Amino acid sequence: MPFVLDNSVVAGWFLQDQATPYTEAIGRKLEDDRAIVPALWCLEFANVLRTACKRGRLVAAQAQQIVEQICALPIEVDIHTLEPAEALALALRYDLSSYDAAYLELAMRLQLPIATKDGPLRVAAAACGVGVVGR
């Protein structure tokens, strides 16, 4: 079953200190399944890589290789843009950042669970009935 994929999980695939058994299990799920991400994921993903390069955790060539590897995975980018009023309403209702509200809206709209390490997003996913992807 497809699932919404939060960047907190993706970061665990290439940053050792972000890796957990959960991130590894979600990575394995993509061998037989597919993930869907909101359009802002592309910017979040690139920014995590940029920050890792800036902090000396990766060099630019490594970051480019990671982009190629991750973009080769069955991850579909949803092009629906969340309206500011809707993002704000979800963020306030579930005490989320507007970025996390985009993941929640996508999960709610498609009725899919979310793969995330983010505590507040996990709580919001459970509260609104879409749930969290297990191991």
C-alpha positions in Angstrom: 0.0 0.0 0.0 1.4 3.4 -0.9 2.3 5.8 1.9 3.2 9.4 2.5 6.9 9.8 3.1 8.2 12.5 5.5 11.7 13.9 5.0 12.6 13.0 8.5 12.7 9.3 7.3 14.6 10.1 4.1 17.4 11.9 6.1 18.0 8.7 8.0 18.9 7.0 4.7 22.0 9.1 4.2 22.9 10.7 7.6 24.2 8.2 10.1 23.0 10.1 13.2 19.4 10.2 11.7 19.3 6.5 10.9 17.1 4.2 13.0 15.6 0.8 12.6 12.4 2.6 11.6 14.1 4.5 8.7 15.7 1.3 7.6 12.4 -0.5 7.6 10.7 2.2 5.6 13.6 2.1 3.1 13.0 -1.6 2.7 9.2 -1.0 2.1 10.2 0.9 -1.1 11.5 -2.4 -2.6 7.8 -3.5 -3.1 5.8 -0.3 -2.6 5.8 3.4 -3.5 5.8 6.6 -1.5 4.2 10.0 -2.2 5.5 13.3 -1.0 4.2 16.8 -1.2 5.9 19.2 -3.6 7.7 21.0 -0.8 9.6 17.8 -0.1 12.0 18.5 -3.0 13.0 21.7 -1.3 13.3 20.1 2.1 15.4 17.3 0.8 17.7 19.6 -1.0 18.0 21.8 2.1 19.0 18.9 4.3 21.7 18.0 1.9 22.9 21.6 1.7 23.0 21.8 5.5 24.9 18.6 5.7 27.5 19.9 3.2 27.8 23.2 5.0 28.4 21.4 8.3 31.0 19.2 6.7 29.0 16.0 7.0 28.9 15.5 3.2 30.8 17.0 0.3 28.9 18.2 -2.8 29.8 15.1 -4.8 28.3 12.9 -2.1 25.2 15.1 -2.0 24.8 14.8 -5.8 25.1 11.0 -5.6 22.4 10.9 -2.8 20.1 13.0 -5.0 20.5 10.5 -7.8 19.9 7.5 -5.6 16.9 8.9 -3.8 15.3 10.3 -7.0 15.6 6.8 -8.5 13.4 5.3 -5.8 9.6 4.9 -6.3 8.8 8.3 -4.7 6.1 10.3 -6.5 5.9 14.0 -6.0 2.3 15.3 -5.6 2.0 18.6 -7.4 -1.0 19.8 -5.5 -0.2 23.0 -3.8 -1.7 23.5 -0.3 -3.4 26.9 0.0 -2.0 29.1 2.8 -5.4 29.2 4.7 -5.6 25.4 4.7 -2.0 25.0 5.8 -2.6 27.4 8.6 -5.8 25.7 9.7 -4.1 22.3 9.8 -1.0 23.7 11.5 -3.1 25.4 14.2 -5.5 22.5 14.7 -2.7 19.9 15.2 0.1 22.1 16.5 2.3 21.5 13.4 4.7 23.5 11.3 3.1 24.5 8.0 5.6 22.1 6.3 4.3 19.2 8.4 0.7 20.3 7.7 1.5 19.7 4.0 2.4 16.1 4.7 -0.7 15.7 6.8 -3.0 17.2 4.2 -1.6 14.9 1.5 -2.2 11.9 3.8 -5.7 13.0 4.5 -6.5 13.8 0.9 -5.2 10.4 -0.3 -6.2 8.5 2.8 -2.7 7.1 3.2 -0.6 6.6 6.3 2.5 8.6 6.9 6.0 7.3 7.4 7.6 9.9 9.8 9.9 10.1 12.8 8.4 13.5 13.7 6.5 13.2 17.0 3.9 15.9 16.5 3.2 14.7 12.9 2.8 11.1 14.2 0.3 12.3 16.8 -1.6 14.4 14.2 -1.7 11.4 11.8 -3.2 9.2 14.5 -5.7 12.0 15.6 -7.1 12.5 12.1 -7.3 8.8 11.3 -4.7 8.3 8.6 -2.2 6.7 11.0 1.5 6.0 10.8 3.3 3.4 8.7 4.7 0.7 11.0 7.8 -1.3 10.5 
